[in-house]
Amino acid sequence: MECPYCKHSLTHSEVVSLLKSLDKAKKDCQVCHKPFIGSKSAKTCSSACRSKAYRIRKSAQIH
C-alpha cells in the first residue's frame, strides 16, 4: 500500500498500526485530568494514574 500524501510504500504492519490508531480517541484522564489519546476503554493516561485510581477505589471500599 502507498501513502496518499508522500507516496511512501507502507508495510502491512504500518497499515495495521495506522488503522488501529484511527480507533483511538482523545480523552481526559480520570485521575490527573490531562488529555491523552487512548483506546475506547482507557480511562487513565498512564500506569501511575491507573494505580492511583485503584488505590482510591480500594480506600473508598474500606471506609
N, C-alpha and C positions, 0 to 999 in steps of 0.2 A: 504494500500500500504506500501511497505517496502523500506527503503533507500538501494540502491545497494551497498553502501560503508560500512555503520556501522550496517546494518540490523535492525535499529531502526524503529519501526512502526510509520508511518505518518498518521495524521488525515486528513480528507477531506480538512479542511481549510488550513493546512500546504501545501498540494499538490497544491491547488489553488494559494496560495501565491508564491510558487516556480515557477509555470507556468507563473504567471504574471511578476515575476522578470526577466524571460527569455526574455520578450517583451521589456525590458528597455535597453537603450543604454548609453554608456559613451560618454559625450559630454562636450563642454566648455560653460560656462555661457556667454551670450552675453553682460553682463554688467561688471562683475569683471574678466572674462576670466579664472576663476578657473574651473578645471574639476569636473564634478558631474555625477551621474547616475540618469537618469530621463526617463520619458515616451517619446514616439515618438514626442509628440507635445511640450514638455517642452523646453523653451528657456533660462530660468534663474534657478539658483541654489537655490534660497530662496525667501521668500515673500518680504524681504528687497530689493533684486535686481529687483524683479518684479515691486515693487512700484517705484524704481528709474527709471526703463525703461519707465514706464508710465509717470512720471514727465518729462523725457527727450523728449518723443514723444509729449506731450502737449505743452511744451515750444517751440518746433520746429514749431508747427502749428500756434502759436501766432505771431512769428516773420516772 
